[in-house]
Amino acid sequence: MGALPVFRWRLAPDGYATRRQLRARGLRPGGQGVAAQLERPRRRGPLVAYLYRVDLAKPVRPMTPGRWAALAAANRARRICPQCRRDAGYVIPTSLGTCVPCAYPESADSPRSV
C-alpha cells in the first residue's frame, strides 16, 4: 500500500471530506479506509485530519427503536455512581470515577463557606 496523499490545510480537492463533514451531509465512511490527509503546520508537529472519499460514502443508518433504547440505557448507566449505586443526576466525570459526594466525602460533612 502506498503513502496517503497529503494536502495543506483548507486545500483539499473536491470529493474528499472529514468524518464531521460527511456526517453533516448525512453520510458515513461506510467501511472505506482513509483516502488522504490534511496537515496544518504548527510548532509542535502538524495537526492532521483524515479525509474520506465522498463518492464511496454511505448514508447514515437510521435510529431504530432498539438503538434508541440501547443509547438511553448507556446514558443512564453513565449517571449511576459505581460506589454508592445512586443516580447522580449528571454524567459521572471519568476524572473522578464516582459522584462528587463519594469522591470528596469530607466536603459533604463540613458546612459550606460563603
Sequence and secondary structure as in RCSB ss.txt:
>XXXX:A:sequence
MGALPVFRWRLAPDGYATRRQLRARGLRPGGQGVAAQLERPRRRGPLVAYLYRVDLAKPVRPMTPGRWAALAAAN
RARRICPQCRRDAGYVIPTSLGTCVPCAYPESADSPRSV
>XXXX:A:secstr
     EEETT   TTEE HHHHHHTTEE TT    EEEEE  TTS EEEEEEEGGG EE     HHHHHHHHHHH
HHTTB TTT  B SS   TTTSS HHHH HHHHHS    
